[in-house]
Amino acid sequence: MAKQDKGIFCKMCGRRVGEGKAHYVVRIQVFAADDPPEKKVFLSEGADFKEEVAKLLEEIANTDPEELEEGVYKFFKFDLCRPCQRQYIKNPFGQR
């Protein structure tokens, strides 16, 4: 990495944030809500519990690990310069 590449860069505009100058950190956590599910799943009288669990485990095994993880929790951290921080605060989702 070249010496000029070191430092903190604004994620929105790409400008380097100078040493000693204010910069801001945006942290975003996206996670599954812990609300109780609307539907409760009950096994029918004749259902085989071990078979149902085996099916579920097979489904999980055949799913991409990143997809599974992102379905539960994702964390982002961004550095912003002062002008971009002001812009971000006004419109965090970039809506028009």
C-alpha positions in Angstrom: 0.0 0.0 0.0 1.5 3.4 -1.0 2.0 5.9 1.7 -0.6 8.3 0.3 -3.2 5.5 0.4 -3.0 5.3 4.2 -5.4 7.3 6.3 -9.1 7.8 6.6 -11.2 8.3 3.5 -14.9 9.5 3.4 -17.1 6.6 2.1 -19.4 9.0 0.3 -17.1 11.4 -1.6 -13.7 9.6 -1.3 -11.9 12.6 0.1 -9.1 11.9 2.5 -9.9 13.2 6.0 -6.9 15.2 7.2 -5.2 14.4 10.4 -6.7 16.3 13.4 -9.8 17.1 11.4 -13.2 16.0 12.5 -14.6 13.0 10.8 -17.6 10.9 11.6 -18.4 7.2 11.9 -21.7 5.7 10.7 -22.5 2.3 12.2 -25.4 0.3 10.8 -26.7 -2.9 12.3 -29.3 -4.9 10.4 -30.6 -7.9 12.3 -33.7 -10.1 12.4 -36.4 -8.7 14.6 -37.2 -10.8 17.6 -40.9 -10.4 17.2 -42.8 -13.6 17.7 -43.8 -15.2 14.4 -47.4 -14.6 13.3 -47.8 -18.2 12.4 -47.0 -21.0 14.9 -45.8 -24.2 13.3 -47.1 -27.3 14.8 -46.2 -30.8 13.8 -49.2 -32.9 12.8 -50.0 -35.9 14.9 -48.3 -38.4 12.5 -45.2 -36.2 11.9 -41.8 -37.6 12.7 -39.9 -34.9 14.6 -36.5 -36.3 13.8 -37.4 -36.4 10.1 -38.6 -32.8 10.2 -35.4 -31.6 11.9 -33.3 -33.6 9.4 -35.1 -31.8 6.5 -34.4 -28.5 8.1 -30.7 -29.2 8.7 -30.4 -30.4 5.1 -32.0 -27.2 3.9 -29.5 -25.2 6.0 -26.6 -27.3 4.8 -27.6 -26.5 1.2 -27.8 -22.8 1.7 -24.9 -20.4 1.2 -23.4 -19.5 4.6 -23.2 -15.8 3.8 -26.9 -15.9 2.9 -27.7 -17.5 6.2 -25.6 -15.0 8.1 -27.1 -12.0 6.3 -30.6 -13.3 7.1 -29.8 -12.9 10.8 -27.2 -10.1 11.2 -25.1 -7.7 9.2 -22.9 -4.8 10.4 -21.5 -1.8 8.4 -19.1 0.9 9.5 -18.4 4.0 7.3 -16.2 7.0 7.8 -17.6 10.4 6.7 -16.1 13.8 6.3 -18.0 16.8 7.8 -19.8 17.9 4.6 -20.9 14.3 3.9 -21.9 13.8 7.5 -24.3 16.8 7.2 -25.7 15.4 4.0 -26.1 12.0 5.5 -27.9 13.3 8.6 -30.4 15.1 6.5 -31.2 12.1 4.3 -29.8 8.8 5.6 -31.5 6.6 3.0 -30.7 8.9 0.1 -34.4 9.3 -0.8 -35.4 11.9 -3.3 
